Amino acid sequence: ADPASISTNFKVGAGNANIVANYQAIDYNIKVSGLGPQTEGGIYNISDTFSISAAAVPGYVFTEWALSGPGNVENKSSSTTNFTVRAGSCEIIAKYKKSIILLNLVGGNGIETGSGQYKTGDNINISSSPNAGYKFKKWIINSGEGSIKNDISPSTIFTMGNSSVDLTATYEAIDYNIITSTRRESDNTPENDYT
């Protein structure tokens, strides 16, 4: 008889016998994945329960847990919850979507276009039209993250970073030369006065 075999022969002896089948839990590989560093997976047995957490990722919002294999997520829409192992290896995937962030354009001496709600990585056409007497000088990021393709061009592309942005169009007054002249009554010769 082979005591390690799931099927074997047993020879009855002269007395009573108590036969006990021993079982060992099967090891299952559980992997946790997503955009950022997540709870580490590992080797678990059926019915084991452990906590899983989705990392905060700048520019993204956690949406839900998805499974590739058997198992049970206690609350699929919570970034921190419990997972219970079922009969098989499994990958637990943290799902994300890009978060909505704001681009706010301000100026003061012109009209700026391009403000709105965007997502990380979006490329936005921004432009500035100076008021009479002013010329565009430069774009300046006051707060938030992003990049300006050409900060000295009144029309350019702004790429959103991971957070809302306040972007200012700066202007400078145009210098004008003013020339005045007067005529003397006696000889009609102009007398110039330059300022």
Disulfide bonds with the S-S distance in Angstrom:
none
